[in-house]
Amino acid sequence: MTQIALSSLYQQLILEHYRKPRNKGRLPAATVVVHMNNPVCGDDIQLYLAVDAEQRVTAATFLGHGCSISQASVSMMTVRLKGKTLAEGLALAERFTEMMHGSKEAARDRTLGELRALQGVSKFPVRIKCALLGFDALQEAAKRVRGQAEEAAGSQ
């Protein structure tokens, strides 16, 4: 497949996730809800995660508005998170961040799944924060869940 054809395919995938986001909506049984925004461009998301006792993500949804990059990224992220542990989710966030900062190795990493469609964003530094917004929320959510678990363990 030519570079132009691949780029076109990636653009279509991003637009599809923007127009028909996966896992968009509130999650009444959420273990943690994190709000993040990017005041520079107006991107705004609320990430909802349901996490079980083994710290496995059983459900991930979001609400938000903003540019196609931020909304497609968080849509793709929620798809990848389901069934993963928080540690696996954080590893995904780290790998995606590496790709956003230009790592060619990370861009070839198939564990990113559809998120690889966003690799072109790395060429536009002002848009990287848009792509990372959902992952910033994920990192904060993991921190909060771990804090809740430590607090619960300490009160026993």
C-alpha positions in Angstrom: 0.0 0.0 0.0 1.4 3.4 -0.9 2.1 6.0 1.8 -0.7 8.2 0.2 -3.3 5.4 0.3 -2.3 4.6 3.9 -2.6 8.2 5.0 -6.0 8.4 3.3 -7.1 5.3 5.1 -5.9 6.7 8.5 -7.8 10.0 7.9 -11.0 8.0 7.1 -10.6 6.0 10.3 -10.0 9.2 12.4 -13.1 10.8 10.9 -15.2 7.7 11.5 -14.3 7.6 15.2 -15.0 11.4 15.3 -18.4 11.1 13.6 -19.5 7.8 15.2 -17.5 7.6 18.5 -17.3 4.3 20.3 -18.3 4.1 24.0 -19.6 7.7 24.1 -21.9 8.2 27.1 -22.0 8.2 30.9 -21.2 5.1 32.8 -23.4 4.9 35.9 -21.3 2.2 37.5 -18.0 4.0 37.0 -15.4 3.4 39.6 -13.7 6.7 38.6 -14.6 9.7 36.5 -11.9 12.1 35.4 -12.5 15.5 33.6 -9.7 16.9 31.4 -9.6 19.9 29.1 -7.3 21.6 26.8 -8.0 25.3 27.2 -5.8 26.2 24.2 -8.2 24.6 21.7 -11.3 23.9 23.7 -11.1 20.1 23.8 -13.0 18.7 26.8 -13.5 15.1 28.0 -14.9 13.2 30.9 -13.5 9.7 31.1 -15.5 7.0 32.9 -13.9 3.8 34.0 -15.3 0.7 35.8 -12.4 -1.1 37.4 -12.8 -4.4 39.2 -10.9 -5.6 42.4 -8.0 -6.9 40.2 -7.7 -3.5 38.6 -9.0 -4.7 35.3 -11.0 -2.2 33.2 -14.5 -3.8 32.8 -16.0 -0.7 31.0 -14.7 2.6 29.6 -16.8 5.4 28.2 -16.4 9.1 27.7 -18.3 12.3 27.1 -16.8 15.3 25.5 -16.4 17.7 22.6 -13.5 19.1 20.7 -11.5 18.5 17.6 -11.6 15.3 15.5 -8.1 14.4 16.9 -9.1 14.5 20.6 -12.4 12.8 20.1 -11.2 10.1 17.8 -8.2 9.4 20.1 -10.3 8.9 23.2 -12.9 6.8 21.3 -10.1 4.5 20.1 -8.5 4.4 23.5 -11.7 3.3 25.2 -12.0 0.4 22.7 -8.4 -0.7 23.5 -8.9 -0.4 27.3 -11.7 -2.9 27.8 -10.5 -6.0 29.5 -7.0 -4.6 30.2 -5.5 -4.1 33.6 -4.7 -0.5 34.6 -1.0 -1.4 34.3 -1.6 -2.5 30.7 -3.6 0.7 30.1 -0.7 2.7 31.4 1.7 0.8 29.2 -0.6 1.6 26.2 -0.6 5.3 27.2 3.2 5.3 27.4 3.6 3.7 24.0 1.0 6.0 22.4 2.9 9.0 23.9 6.1 7.7 22.4 4.4 7.6 19.0 3.1 11.1 19.5 6.7 12.3 20.1 7.9 10.8 16.9 9.0 7.2 17.8 9.0 5.2 14.5 9.2 2.0 16.5 6.1 2.9 18.5 4.3 3.8 15.3 4.9 0.2 14.0 3.7 -1.3 17.3 0.6 -3.4 16.5 -0.5 -3.4 20.1 -1.7 0.2 19.5 -4.3 -1.1 17.1 -6.4 1.7 15.5 -4.5 4.3 17.5 -1.7 4.0 15.0 -3.9 6.0 12.6 -3.0 9.0 14.7 0.7 8.7 14.0 0.6 11.6 11.6 -0.3 14.0 14.4 3.3 13.8 15.6 4.2 16.1 12.8 2.0 18.8 14.2 3.2 19.7 17.7 0.2 21.9 18.5 -2.1 18.9 18.0 -0.2 16.4 20.1 -1.9 17.6 23.3 -5.3 17.0 21.6 -4.3 13.4 20.9 -3.0 12.8 24.4 -5.9 14.3 26.3 -7.7 11.0 26.8 -4.5 9.3 27.9 -3.8 12.1 30.4 -7.3 11.3 31.8 -6.4 7.6 31.9 -3.2 8.3 33.8 -5.1 10.4 36.4 -7.8 7.7 36.6 -5.2 5.0 37.4 -3.7 7.2 40.0 -7.1 7.7 41.7 -8.0 4.1 41.6 -4.7 3.1 43.1 -5.2 5.7 45.8 -8.7 4.4 46.5 -7.2 0.8 46.8 -4.5 1.9 49.1 -6.9 3.9 51.3 -9.2 0.8 51.5 -6.3 -1.5 52.4 -5.2 1.0 55.1 -8.6 1.1 56.7 -8.8 -2.6 57.2 
